[in-house]
């Protein structure tokens, strides 16, 4: 999941074609996590902080699971 979020961020930086099948797969994997975060968090102009928040939440979950 982390790798998919990183790929989606990189794709957005390089204007990757959203009709590409690789982009569509990455979108389908990440949108269930990023979509709800975007509804809660406001955008800061052109900056989307949802991927950063999602990565932070995933790191917390990984830490909790590892310490259990």
Predicted model as a PDB file, atoms N, CA, C, CB and O in Angstrom, pLDDT in the B-factor column:
MODEL        1                                                                  
ATOM      1  N   UNK A   1       0.821  -1.188   0.000  1.00 92.00           N  
ATOM      2  CA  UNK A   1       0.000   0.000   0.000  1.00 92.00           C  
ATOM      3  C   UNK A   1       0.869   1.257   0.000  1.00 92.00           C  
ATOM      4  CB  UNK A   1      -0.936  -0.005   1.203  1.00 92.00           C  
ATOM      5  O   UNK A   1       0.577   2.218  -0.712  1.00 92.00           O  
ATOM      6  N   UNK A   2       1.927   1.247   0.793  1.00 94.00           N  
ATOM      7  CA  UNK A   2       2.823   2.400   0.828  1.00 94.00           C  
ATOM      8  C   UNK A   2       3.434   2.665  -0.547  1.00 94.00           C  
ATOM      9  CB  UNK A   2       3.930   2.180   1.864  1.00 94.00           C  
ATOM     10  O   UNK A   2       3.498   3.810  -0.995  1.00 94.00           O  
ATOM     11  N   UNK A   3       3.876   1.617  -1.201  1.00 96.00           N  
ATOM     12  CA  UNK A   3       4.480   1.772  -2.522  1.00 96.00           C  
ATOM     13  C   UNK A   3       3.462   2.324  -3.522  1.00 96.00           C  
ATOM     14  CB  UNK A   3       5.039   0.425  -3.018  1.00 96.00           C  
ATOM     15  O   UNK A   3       3.805   3.144  -4.374  1.00 96.00           O  
ATOM     16  N   UNK A   4       2.224   1.877  -3.418  1.00 97.00           N  
ATOM     17  CA  UNK A   4       1.186   2.364  -4.330  1.00 97.00           C  
ATOM     18  C   UNK A   4       0.922   3.851  -4.107  1.00 97.00           C  
ATOM     19  CB  UNK A   4      -0.114   1.562  -4.144  1.00 97.00           C  
ATOM     20  O   UNK A   4       0.719   4.596  -5.065  1.00 97.00           O  
ATOM     21  N   UNK A   5       0.925   4.283  -2.849  1.00 97.00           N  
ATOM     22  CA  UNK A   5       0.723   5.712  -2.563  1.00 97.00           C  
ATOM     23  C   UNK A   5       1.886   6.522  -3.117  1.00 97.00           C  
ATOM     24  CB  UNK A   5       0.576   5.957  -1.039  1.00 97.00           C  
ATOM     25  O   UNK A   5       1.678   7.570  -3.729  1.00 97.00           O  
ATOM     26  N   UNK A   6       3.116   6.041  -2.906  1.00 96.00           N  
ATOM     27  CA  UNK A   6       4.277   6.747  -3.456  1.00 96.00           C  
ATOM     28  C   UNK A   6       4.199   6.827  -4.979  1.00 96.00           C  
ATOM     29  CB  UNK A   6       5.580   6.051  -3.031  1.00 96.00           C  
ATOM     30  O   UNK A   6       4.483   7.874  -5.560  1.00 96.00           O  
ATOM     31  N   UNK A   7       3.820   5.741  -5.619  1.00 96.00           N  
ATOM     32  CA  UNK A   7       3.689   5.761  -7.081  1.00 96.00           C  
ATOM     33  C   UNK A   7       2.630   6.756  -7.533  1.00 96.00           C  
ATOM     34  CB  UNK A   7       3.345   4.367  -7.603  1.00 96.00           C  
ATOM     35  O   UNK A   7       2.822   7.468  -8.519  1.00 96.00           O  
ATOM     36  N   UNK A   8       1.530   6.804  -6.823  1.00 95.00           N  
ATOM     37  CA  UNK A   8       0.469   7.739  -7.210  1.00 95.00           C  
ATOM     38  C   UNK A   8       0.943   9.185  -7.079  1.00 95.00           C  
ATOM     39  CB  UNK A   8      -0.787   7.514  -6.348  1.00 95.00           C  
ATOM     40  O   UNK A   8       0.616  10.023  -7.920  1.00 95.00           O  
ATOM     41  N   UNK A   9       1.700   9.478  -6.045  1.00 94.00           N  
ATOM     42  CA  UNK A   9       2.247  10.830  -5.883  1.00 94.00           C  
ATOM     43  C   UNK A   9       3.201  11.150  -7.030  1.00 94.00           C  
ATOM     44  CB  UNK A   9       2.976  10.971  -4.520  1.00 94.00           C  
ATOM     45  O   UNK A   9       3.134  12.230  -7.617  1.00 94.00           O  
ATOM     46  N   UNK A  10       4.078  10.221  -7.344  1.00 95.00           N  
ATOM     47  CA  UNK A  10       5.032  10.439  -8.437  1.00 95.00           C  
ATOM     48  C   UNK A  10       4.291  10.613  -9.766  1.00 95.00           C  
ATOM     49  CB  UNK A  10       6.033   9.259  -8.531  1.00 95.00           C  
ATOM     50  O   UNK A  10       4.646  11.476 -10.568  1.00 95.00           O  
ATOM     51  N   UNK A  11       3.263   9.791  -9.995  1.00 94.00           N  
ATOM     52  CA  UNK A  11       2.481   9.922 -11.221  1.00 94.00           C  
ATOM     53  C   UNK A  11       1.845  11.305 -11.309  1.00 94.00           C  
ATOM     54  CB  UNK A  11       1.398   8.835 -11.288  1.00 94.00           C  
ATOM     55  O   UNK A  11       1.762  11.874 -12.397  1.00 94.00           O  
ATOM     56  N   UNK A  12       1.401  11.849 -10.192  1.00 91.00           N  
ATOM     57  CA  UNK A  12       0.776  13.173 -10.232  1.00 91.00           C  
ATOM     58  C   UNK A  12       1.808  14.261 -10.531  1.00 91.00           C  
ATOM     59  CB  UNK A  12       0.070  13.471  -8.900  1.00 91.00           C  
ATOM     60  O   UNK A  12       1.476  15.275 -11.145  1.00 91.00           O  
ATOM     61  N   UNK A  13       3.037  14.062 -10.111  1.00 91.00           N  
ATOM     62  CA  UNK A  13       4.083  15.048 -10.375  1.00 91.00           C  
ATOM     63  C   UNK A  13       4.481  15.083 -11.843  1.00 91.00           C  
ATOM     64  CB  UNK A  13       5.300  14.757  -9.524  1.00 91.00           C  
ATOM     65  O   UNK A  13       4.788  16.146 -12.384  1.00 91.00           O  
ATOM     66  N   UNK A  14       4.477  13.912 -12.491  1.00 94.00           N  
ATOM     67  CA  UNK A  14       4.937  13.856 -13.876  1.00 94.00           C  
ATOM     68  C   UNK A  14       3.788  13.846 -14.883  1.00 94.00           C  
ATOM     69  CB  UNK A  14       5.796  12.632 -14.079  1.00 94.00           C  
ATOM     70  O   UNK A  14       4.001  13.599 -16.070  1.00 94.00           O  
ATOM     71  N   UNK A  15       2.569  14.114 -14.408  1.00 88.00           N  
ATOM     72  CA  UNK A  15       1.387  14.136 -15.282  1.00 88.00           C  
ATOM     73  C   UNK A  15       1.250  12.841 -16.069  1.00 88.00           C  
ATOM     74  CB  UNK A  15       1.459  15.319 -16.247  1.00 88.00           C  
ATOM     75  O   UNK A  15       1.105  12.860 -17.291  1.00 88.00           O  
ATOM     76  N   UNK A  16       1.297  11.723 -15.364  1.00 89.00           N  
ATOM     77  CA  UNK A  16       1.126  10.403 -15.961  1.00 89.00           C  
ATOM     78  C   UNK A  16      -0.289  10.294 -16.528  1.00 89.00           C  
ATOM     79  CB  UNK A  16       1.395   9.277 -14.916  1.00 89.00           C  
ATOM     80  O   UNK A  16      -1.237  10.777 -15.910  1.00 89.00           O  
ATOM     81  N   UNK A  17      -0.440   9.679 -17.672  1.00 92.00           N  
ATOM     82  CA  UNK A  17      -1.732   9.569 -18.345  1.00 92.00           C  
ATOM     83  C   UNK A  17      -2.711   8.749 -17.497  1.00 92.00           C  
ATOM     84  CB  UNK A  17      -1.560   8.926 -19.741  1.00 92.00           C  
ATOM     85  O   UNK A  17      -2.461   7.568 -17.257  1.00 92.00           O  
ATOM     86  N   UNK A  18      -3.819   9.343 -17.037  1.00 92.00           N  
ATOM     87  CA  UNK A  18      -4.771   8.607 -16.194  1.00 92.00           C  
ATOM     88  C   UNK A  18      -5.512   7.491 -16.921  1.00 92.00           C  
ATOM     89  CB  UNK A  18      -5.771   9.560 -15.623  1.00 92.00           C  
ATOM     90  O   UNK A  18      -6.164   6.667 -16.280  1.00 92.00           O  
ATOM     91  N   UNK A  19      -5.423   7.451 -18.239  1.00 95.00           N  
ATOM     92  CA  UNK A  19      -6.054   6.353 -18.983  1.00 95.00           C  
ATOM     93  C   UNK A  19      -5.158   5.119 -19.045  1.00 95.00           C  
ATOM     94  CB  UNK A  19      -6.402   6.807 -20.399  1.00 95.00           C  
ATOM     95  O   UNK A  19      -5.597   4.055 -19.481  1.00 95.00           O  
ATOM     96  N   UNK A  20      -3.911   5.256 -18.613  1.00 95.00           N  
ATOM     97  CA  UNK A  20      -2.972   4.144 -18.617  1.00 95.00           C  
ATOM     98  C   UNK A  20      -3.430   3.084 -17.610  1.00 95.00           C  
ATOM     99  CB  UNK A  20      -1.536   4.636 -18.286  1.00 95.00           C  
ATOM    100  O   UNK A  20      -3.904   3.419 -16.524  1.00 95.00           O  
ATOM    101  N   UNK A  21      -3.290   1.827 -17.970  1.00 96.00           N  
ATOM    102  CA  UNK A  21      -3.772   0.745 -17.103  1.00 96.00           C  
ATOM    103  C   UNK A  21      -3.006   0.685 -15.779  1.00 96.00           C  
ATOM    104  CB  UNK A  21      -3.655  -0.597 -17.827  1.00 96.00           C  
ATOM    105  O   UNK A  21      -3.586   0.340 -14.749  1.00 96.00           O  
ATOM    106  N   UNK A  22      -1.725   1.012 -15.793  1.00 95.00           N  
ATOM    107  CA  UNK A  22      -0.950   1.019 -14.544  1.00 95.00           C  
ATOM    108  C   UNK A  22      -1.493   2.091 -13.605  1.00 95.00           C  
ATOM    109  CB  UNK A  22       0.561   1.263 -14.829  1.00 95.00           C  
ATOM    110  O   UNK A  22      -1.666   1.850 -12.411  1.00 95.00           O  
ATOM    111  N   UNK A  23      -1.759   3.268 -14.149  1.00 96.00           N  
ATOM    112  CA  UNK A  23      -2.321   4.343 -13.332  1.00 96.00           C  
ATOM    113  C   UNK A  23      -3.672   3.927 -12.760  1.00 96.00           C  
ATOM    114  CB  UNK A  23      -2.465   5.634 -14.159  1.00 96.00           C  
ATOM    115  O   UNK A  23      -3.947   4.177 -11.586  1.00 96.00           O  
ATOM    116  N   UNK A  24      -4.508   3.305 -13.563  1.00 97.00           N  
ATOM    117  CA  UNK A  24      -5.835   2.906 -13.115  1.00 97.00           C  
ATOM    118  C   UNK A  24      -5.760   1.879 -11.986  1.00 97.00           C  
ATOM    119  CB  UNK A  24      -6.635   2.343 -14.283  1.00 97.00           C  
ATOM    120  O   UNK A  24      -6.557   1.928 -11.050  1.00 97.00           O  
ATOM    121  N   UNK A  25      -4.809   0.953 -12.069  1.00 97.00           N  
ATOM    122  CA  UNK A  25      -4.640  -0.041 -11.001  1.00 97.00           C  
ATOM    123  C   UNK A  25      -4.192   0.644  -9.712  1.00 97.00           C  
ATOM    124  CB  UNK A  25      -3.612  -1.129 -11.417  1.00 97.00           C  
ATOM    125  O   UNK A  25      -4.733   0.369  -8.641  1.00 97.00           O  
ATOM    126  N   UNK A  26      -3.209   1.533  -9.812  1.00 97.00           N  
ATOM    127  CA  UNK A  26      -2.724   2.272  -8.640  1.00 97.00           C  
ATOM    128  C   UNK A  26      -3.862   3.102  -8.049  1.00 97.00           C  
ATOM    129  CB  UNK A  26      -1.521   3.188  -9.018  1.00 97.00           C  
ATOM    130  O   UNK A  26      -4.012   3.168  -6.829  1.00 97.00           O  
ATOM    131  N   UNK A  27      -4.652   3.726  -8.894  1.00 96.00           N  
ATOM    132  CA  UNK A  27      -5.785   4.529  -8.430  1.00 96.00           C  
ATOM    133  C   UNK A  27      -6.784   3.666  -7.663  1.00 96.00           C  
ATOM    134  CB  UNK A  27      -6.481   5.213  -9.619  1.00 96.00           C  
ATOM    135  O   UNK A  27      -7.241   4.056  -6.588  1.00 96.00           O  
ATOM    136  N   UNK A  28      -7.124   2.501  -8.205  1.00 97.00           N  
ATOM    137  CA  UNK A  28      -8.089   1.609  -7.553  1.00 97.00           C  
ATOM    138  C   UNK A  28      -7.573   1.089  -6.215  1.00 97.00           C  
ATOM    139  CB  UNK A  28      -8.419   0.435  -8.467  1.00 97.00           C  
ATOM    140  O   UNK A  28      -8.359   0.859  -5.295  1.00 97.00           O  
ATOM    141  N   UNK A  29      -6.269   0.903  -6.100  1.00 97.00           N  
ATOM    142  CA  UNK A  29      -5.681   0.417  -4.850  1.00 97.00           C  
ATOM    143  C   UNK A  29      -5.676   1.517  -3.785  1.00 97.00           C  
ATOM    144  CB  UNK A  29      -4.247  -0.093  -5.094  1.00 97.00           C  
ATOM    145  O   UNK A  29      -5.961   1.249  -2.618  1.00 97.00           O  
ATOM    146  N   UNK A  30      -5.357   2.742  -4.177  1.00 97.00           N  
ATOM    147  CA  UNK A  30      -5.150   3.809  -3.203  1.00 97.00           C  
ATOM    148  C   UNK A  30      -6.391   4.639  -2.896  1.00 97.00           C  
ATOM    149  CB  UNK A  30      -4.081   4.709  -3.688  1.00 97.00           C  
ATOM    150  O   UNK A  30      -6.482   5.205  -1.807  1.00 97.00           O  
ATOM    151  N   UNK A  31      -7.325   4.730  -3.791  1.00 97.00           N  
ATOM    152  CA  UNK A  31      -8.474   5.620  -3.587  1.00 97.00           C  
ATOM    153  C   UNK A  31      -9.333   5.257  -2.376  1.00 97.00           C  
ATOM    154  CB  UNK A  31      -9.334   5.613  -4.814  1.00 97.00           C  
ATOM    155  O   UNK A  31      -9.842   6.168  -1.723  1.00 97.00           O  
ATOM    156  N   UNK A  32      -9.525   3.967  -2.035  1.00 96.00           N  
ATOM    157  CA  UNK A  32     -10.308   3.676  -0.820  1.00 96.00           C  
ATOM    158  C   UNK A  32      -9.692   4.262   0.454  1.00 96.00           C  
ATOM    159  CB  UNK A  32     -10.454   2.177  -0.657  1.00 96.00           C  
ATOM    160  O   UNK A  32     -10.412   4.514   1.420  1.00 96.00           O  
ATOM    161  N   UNK A  33      -8.399   4.479   0.474  1.00 96.00           N  
ATOM    162  CA  UNK A  33      -7.748   5.089   1.632  1.00 96.00           C  
ATOM    163  C   UNK A  33      -7.663   6.613   1.481  1.00 96.00           C  
ATOM    164  CB  UNK A  33      -6.343   4.498   1.823  1.00 96.00           C  
ATOM    165  O   UNK A  33      -7.910   7.342   2.443  1.00 96.00           O  
ATOM    166  N   UNK A  34      -7.322   7.091   0.301  1.00 96.00           N  
ATOM    167  CA  UNK A  34      -7.122   8.525   0.101  1.00 96.00           C  
ATOM    168  C   UNK A  34      -8.432   9.304  -0.003  1.00 96.00           C  
ATOM    169  CB  UNK A  34      -6.304   8.753  -1.140  1.00 96.00           C  
ATOM    170  O   UNK A  34      -8.500  10.455   0.427  1.00 96.00           O  
ATOM    171  N   UNK A  35      -9.456   8.698  -0.562  1.00 95.00           N  
ATOM    172  CA  UNK A  35     -10.734   9.384  -0.743  1.00 95.00           C  
ATOM    173  C   UNK A  35     -11.334   9.912   0.559  1.00 95.00           C  
ATOM    174  CB  UNK A  35     -11.713   8.455  -1.396  1.00 95.00           C  
ATOM    175  O   UNK A  35     -11.664  11.095   0.643  1.00 95.00           O  
ATOM    176  N   UNK A  36     -11.482   9.058   1.578  1.00 96.00           N  
ATOM    177  CA  UNK A  36     -12.035   9.561   2.849  1.00 96.00           C  
ATOM    178  C   UNK A  36     -11.158  10.623   3.515  1.00 96.00           C  
ATOM    179  CB  UNK A  36     -12.231   8.407   3.811  1.00 96.00           C  
ATOM    180  O   UNK A  36     -11.675  11.548   4.142  1.00 96.00           O  
ATOM    181  N   UNK A  37      -9.853  10.499   3.383  1.00 96.00           N  
ATOM    182  CA  UNK A  37      -8.964  11.507   3.959  1.00 96.00           C  
ATOM    183  C   UNK A  37      -9.170  12.842   3.253  1.00 96.00           C  
ATOM    184  CB  UNK A  37      -7.485  11.062   3.854  1.00 96.00           C  
ATOM    185  O   UNK A  37      -9.174  13.887   3.903  1.00 96.00           O  
ATOM    186  N   UNK A  38      -9.342  12.821   1.939  1.00 93.00           N  
ATOM    187  CA  UNK A  38      -9.571  14.054   1.185  1.00 93.00           C  
ATOM    188  C   UNK A  38     -10.882  14.724   1.571  1.00 93.00           C  
ATOM    189  CB  UNK A  38      -9.565  13.764  -0.303  1.00 93.00           C  
ATOM    190  O   UNK A  38     -10.971  15.952   1.563  1.00 93.00           O  
ATOM    191  N   UNK A  39     -11.902  13.935   1.909  1.00 93.00           N  
ATOM    192  CA  UNK A  39     -13.182  14.517   2.308  1.00 93.00           C  
ATOM    193  C   UNK A  39     -13.071  15.242   3.641  1.00 93.00           C  
ATOM    194  CB  UNK A  39     -14.251  13.436   2.392  1.00 93.00           C  
ATOM    195  O   UNK A  39     -13.796  16.205   3.890  1.00 93.00           O  
ATOM    196  N   UNK A  40     -12.154  14.775   4.508  1.00 93.00           N  
ATOM    197  CA  UNK A  40     -11.970  15.383   5.824  1.00 93.00           C  
ATOM    198  C   UNK A  40     -11.027  16.576   5.755  1.00 93.00           C  
ATOM    199  CB  UNK A  40     -11.437  14.353   6.815  1.00 93.00           C  
ATOM    200  O   UNK A  40     -11.296  17.620   6.351  1.00 93.00           O  
ATOM    201  N   UNK A  41      -9.933  16.425   5.035  1.00 90.00           N  
ATOM    202  CA  UNK A  41      -8.893  17.461   4.993  1.00 90.00           C  
ATOM    203  C   UNK A  41      -9.108  18.422   3.834  1.00 90.00           C  
ATOM    204  CB  UNK A  41      -7.510  16.823   4.883  1.00 90.00           C  
ATOM    205  O   UNK A  41      -9.398  17.995   2.717  1.00 90.00           O  
ATOM    206  N   UNK A  42      -8.970  19.708   4.093  1.00 82.00           N  
ATOM    207  CA  UNK A  42      -9.042  20.657   2.974  1.00 82.00           C  
ATOM    208  C   UNK A  42      -7.736  20.660   2.186  1.00 82.00           C  
ATOM    209  CB  UNK A  42      -9.355  22.079   3.486  1.00 82.00           C  
ATOM    210  O   UNK A  42      -6.670  20.378   2.733  1.00 82.00           O  
ATOM    211  N   UNK A  43      -7.829  20.978   0.911  1.00 82.00           N  
ATOM    212  CA  UNK A  43      -6.624  21.115   0.078  1.00 82.00           C  
ATOM    213  C   UNK A  43      -5.983  22.453   0.368  1.00 82.00           C  
ATOM    214  CB  UNK A  43      -6.959  20.984  -1.440  1.00 82.00           C  
ATOM    215  O   UNK A  43      -6.666  23.425   0.689  1.00 82.00           O  
ATOM    216  N   UNK A  44      -4.684  22.500   0.254  1.00 86.00           N  
ATOM    217  CA  UNK A  44      -3.951  23.749   0.416  1.00 86.00           C  
ATOM    218  C   UNK A  44      -3.532  24.238  -0.963  1.00 86.00           C  
ATOM    219  CB  UNK A  44      -2.713  23.565   1.349  1.00 86.00           C  
ATOM    220  O   UNK A  44      -2.385  24.062  -1.376  1.00 86.00           O  
ATOM    221  N   UNK A  45      -4.466  24.849  -1.663  1.00 87.00           N  
ATOM    222  CA  UNK A  45      -4.191  25.284  -3.021  1.00 87.00           C  
ATOM    223  C   UNK A  45      -4.019  24.080  -3.932  1.00 87.00           C  
ATOM    224  CB  UNK A  45      -2.944  26.173  -3.063  1.00 87.00           C  
ATOM    225  O   UNK A  45      -4.931  23.267  -4.079  1.00 87.00           O  
ATOM    226  N   UNK A  46      -2.855  23.969  -4.536  1.00 86.00           N  
ATOM    227  CA  UNK A  46      -2.566  22.852  -5.430  1.00 86.00           C  
ATOM    228  C   UNK A  46      -1.979  21.655  -4.694  1.00 86.00           C  
ATOM    229  CB  UNK A  46      -1.615  23.295  -6.517  1.00 86.00           C  
ATOM    230  O   UNK A  46      -1.700  20.626  -5.309  1.00 86.00           O  
ATOM    231  N   UNK A  47      -1.790  21.779  -3.390  1.00 88.00           N  
ATOM    232  CA  UNK A  47      -1.130  20.728  -2.612  1.00 88.00           C  
ATOM    233  C   UNK A  47      -2.166  19.810  -1.981  1.00 88.00           C  
ATOM    234  CB  UNK A  47      -0.226  21.341  -1.523  1.00 88.00           C  
ATOM    235  O   UNK A  47      -3.066  20.264  -1.274  1.00 88.00           O  
ATOM    236  N   UNK A  48      -2.032  18.529  -2.241  1.00 90.00           N  
ATOM    237  CA  UNK A  48      -2.902  17.507  -1.664  1.00 90.00           C  
ATOM    238  C   UNK A  48      -2.124  16.789  -0.561  1.00 90.00           C  
ATOM    239  CB  UNK A  48      -3.401  16.493  -2.760  1.00 90.00           C  
ATOM    240  O   UNK A  48      -1.163  16.072  -0.839  1.00 90.00           O  
ATOM    241  N   UNK A  49      -2.538  16.982   0.670  1.00 94.00           N  
ATOM    242  CA  UNK A  49      -1.835  16.377   1.802  1.00 94.00           C  
ATOM    243  C   UNK A  49      -2.361  14.983   2.156  1.00 94.00           C  
ATOM    244  CB  UNK A  49      -1.946  17.278   3.010  1.00 94.00           C  
ATOM    245  O   UNK A  49      -1.819  14.339   3.054  1.00 94.00           O  
ATOM    246  N   UNK A  50      -3.386  14.511   1.481  1.00 95.00           N  
ATOM    247  CA  UNK A  50      -3.968  13.210   1.787  1.00 95.00           C  
ATOM    248  C   UNK A  50      -2.942  12.075   1.706  1.00 95.00           C  
ATOM    249  CB  UNK A  50      -5.118  12.929   0.842  1.00 95.00           C  
ATOM    250  O   UNK A  50      -2.941  11.222   2.593  1.00 95.00           O  
ATOM    251  N   UNK A  51      -2.068  12.017   0.691  1.00 96.00           N  
ATOM    252  CA  UNK A  51      -1.082  10.928   0.670  1.00 96.00           C  
ATOM    253  C   UNK A  51      -0.142  10.959   1.877  1.00 96.00           C  
ATOM    254  CB  UNK A  51      -0.266  10.998  -0.609  1.00 96.00           C  
ATOM    255  O   UNK A  51       0.213   9.911   2.416  1.00 96.00           O  
ATOM    256  N   UNK A  52       0.257  12.154   2.297  1.00 95.00           N  
ATOM    257  CA  UNK A  52       1.155  12.255   3.446  1.00 95.00           C  
ATOM    258  C   UNK A  52       0.454  11.778   4.725  1.00 95.00           C  
ATOM    259  CB  UNK A  52       1.650  13.708   3.615  1.00 95.00           C  
ATOM    260  O   UNK A  52       1.054  11.076   5.539  1.00 95.00           O  
ATOM    261  N   UNK A  53      -0.799  12.157   4.894  1.00 96.00           N  
ATOM    262  CA  UNK A  53      -1.564  11.720   6.059  1.00 96.00           C  
ATOM    263  C   UNK A  53      -1.756  10.201   6.019  1.00 96.00           C  
ATOM    264  CB  UNK A  53      -2.936  12.442   6.113  1.00 96.00           C  
ATOM    265  O   UNK A  53      -1.632   9.530   7.043  1.00 96.00           O  
ATOM    266  N   UNK A  54      -2.058   9.667   4.841  1.00 97.00           N  
ATOM    267  CA  UNK A  54      -2.256   8.225   4.706  1.00 97.00           C  
ATOM    268  C   UNK A  54      -0.976   7.459   5.051  1.00 97.00           C  
ATOM    269  CB  UNK A  54      -2.710   7.880   3.279  1.00 97.00           C  
ATOM    270  O   UNK A  54      -1.029   6.437   5.735  1.00 97.00           O  
ATOM    271  N   UNK A  55       0.152   7.942   4.587  1.00 97.00           N  
ATOM    272  CA  UNK A  55       1.425   7.285   4.899  1.00 97.00           C  
ATOM    273  C   UNK A  55       1.692   7.347   6.393  1.00 97.00           C  
ATOM    274  CB  UNK A  55       2.585   7.939   4.121  1.00 97.00           C  
ATOM    275  O   UNK A  55       2.142   6.362   6.978  1.00 97.00           O  
ATOM    276  N   UNK A  56       1.426   8.480   7.017  1.00 96.00           N  
ATOM    277  CA  UNK A  56       1.606   8.628   8.462  1.00 96.00           C  
ATOM    278  C   UNK A  56       0.714   7.645   9.218  1.00 96.00           C  
ATOM    279  CB  UNK A  56       1.297  10.075   8.900  1.00 96.00           C  
ATOM    280  O   UNK A  56       1.174   6.990  10.154  1.00 96.00           O  
ATOM    281  N   UNK A  57      -0.548   7.535   8.825  1.00 95.00           N  
ATOM    282  CA  UNK A  57      -1.481   6.606   9.471  1.00 95.00           C  
ATOM    283  C   UNK A  57      -1.024   5.165   9.275  1.00 95.00           C  
ATOM    284  CB  UNK A  57      -2.906   6.792   8.914  1.00 95.00           C  
ATOM    285  O   UNK A  57      -1.085   4.364  10.208  1.00 95.00           O  
ATOM    286  N   UNK A  58      -0.571   4.830   8.078  1.00 96.00           N  
ATOM    287  CA  UNK A  58      -0.096   3.466   7.831  1.00 96.00           C  
ATOM    288  C   UNK A  58       1.131   3.144   8.678  1.00 96.00           C  
ATOM    289  CB  UNK A  58       0.229   3.276   6.345  1.00 96.00           C  
ATOM    290  O   UNK A  58       1.250   2.031   9.189  1.00 96.00           O  
ATOM    291  N   UNK A  59       2.051   4.107   8.835  1.00 96.00           N  
ATOM    292  CA  UNK A  59       3.213   3.883   9.694  1.00 96.00           C  
ATOM    293  C   UNK A  59       2.794   3.646  11.143  1.00 96.00           C  
ATOM    294  CB  UNK A  59       4.169   5.074   9.613  1.00 96.00           C  
ATOM    295  O   UNK A  59       3.368   2.797  11.824  1.00 96.00           O  
ATOM    296  N   UNK A  60       1.799   4.392  11.613  1.00 96.00           N  
ATOM    297  CA  UNK A  60       1.299   4.184  12.977  1.00 96.00           C  
ATOM    298  C   UNK A  60       0.702   2.794  13.125  1.00 96.00           C  
ATOM    299  CB  UNK A  60       0.251   5.250  13.340  1.00 96.00           C  
ATOM    300  O   UNK A  60       0.957   2.107  14.114  1.00 96.00           O  
ATOM    301  N   UNK A  61      -0.083   2.382  12.156  1.00 95.00           N  
ATOM    302  CA  UNK A  61      -0.694   1.046  12.203  1.00 95.00           C  
ATOM    303  C   UNK A  61       0.381  -0.035  12.187  1.00 95.00           C  
ATOM    304  CB  UNK A  61      -1.664   0.847  11.016  1.00 95.00           C  
ATOM    305  O   UNK A  61       0.286  -1.013  12.929  1.00 95.00           O  
ATOM    306  N   UNK A  62       1.401   0.132  11.351  1.00 95.00           N  
ATOM    307  CA  UNK A  62       2.480  -0.844  11.297  1.00 95.00           C  
ATOM    308  C   UNK A  62       3.186  -0.930  12.640  1.00 95.00           C  
ATOM    309  CB  UNK A  62       3.477  -0.485  10.193  1.00 95.00           C  
ATOM    310  O   UNK A  62       3.495  -2.026  13.109  1.00 95.00           O  
ATOM    311  N   UNK A  63       3.445   0.220  13.265  1.00 96.00           N  
ATOM    312  CA  UNK A  63       4.106   0.236  14.586  1.00 96.00           C  
ATOM    313  C   UNK A  63       3.257  -0.473  15.642  1.00 96.00           C  
ATOM    314  CB  UNK A  63       4.385   1.687  15.030  1.00 96.00           C  
ATOM    315  O   UNK A  63       3.780  -1.236  16.454  1.00 96.00           O  
ATOM    316  N   UNK A  64       1.944  -0.219  15.628  1.00 96.00           N  
ATOM    317  CA  UNK A  64       1.053  -0.851  16.594  1.00 96.00           C  
ATOM    318  C   UNK A  64       1.020  -2.356  16.421  1.00 96.00           C  
ATOM    319  CB  UNK A  64      -0.347  -0.289  16.466  1.00 96.00           C  
ATOM    320  O   UNK A  64       1.023  -3.105  17.397  1.00 96.00           O  
ATOM    321  N   UNK A  65       0.990  -2.792  15.174  1.00 96.00           N  
ATOM    322  CA  UNK A  65       0.951  -4.240  14.900  1.00 96.00           C  
ATOM    323  C   UNK A  65       2.268  -4.893  15.300  1.00 96.00           C  
ATOM    324  CB  UNK A  65       0.658  -4.508  13.402  1.00 96.00           C  
ATOM    325  O   UNK A  65       2.270  -6.000  15.837  1.00 96.00           O  
ATOM    326  N   UNK A  66       3.381  -4.223  15.045  1.00 96.00           N  
ATOM    327  CA  UNK A  66       4.683  -4.787  15.386  1.00 96.00           C  
ATOM    328  C   UNK A  66       4.876  -4.868  16.894  1.00 96.00           C  
ATOM    329  CB  UNK A  66       5.798  -3.959  14.761  1.00 96.00           C  
ATOM    330  O   UNK A  66       5.523  -5.796  17.380  1.00 96.00           O  
ATOM    331  N   UNK A  67       4.331  -3.919  17.641  1.00 92.00           N  
ATOM    332  CA  UNK A  67       4.532  -3.926  19.089  1.00 92.00           C  
ATOM    333  C   UNK A  67       3.572  -4.849  19.809  1.00 92.00           C  
ATOM    334  CB  UNK A  67       4.389  -2.536  19.633  1.00 92.00           C  
ATOM    335  O   UNK A  67       3.755  -5.121  20.996  1.00 92.00           O  
ATOM    336  N   UNK A  68       2.556  -5.334  19.122  1.00 76.00           N  
ATOM    337  CA  UNK A  68       1.571  -6.215  19.756  1.00 76.00           C  
ATOM    338  C   UNK A  68       2.085  -7.636  19.864  1.00 76.00           C  
ATOM    339  CB  UNK A  68       0.263  -6.199  18.979  1.00 76.00           C  
ATOM    340  O   UNK A  68       1.383  -8.510  20.374  1.00 76.00           O  
TER     341      UNK A  68                                                      
ENDMDL                                                                          
END                                                                             
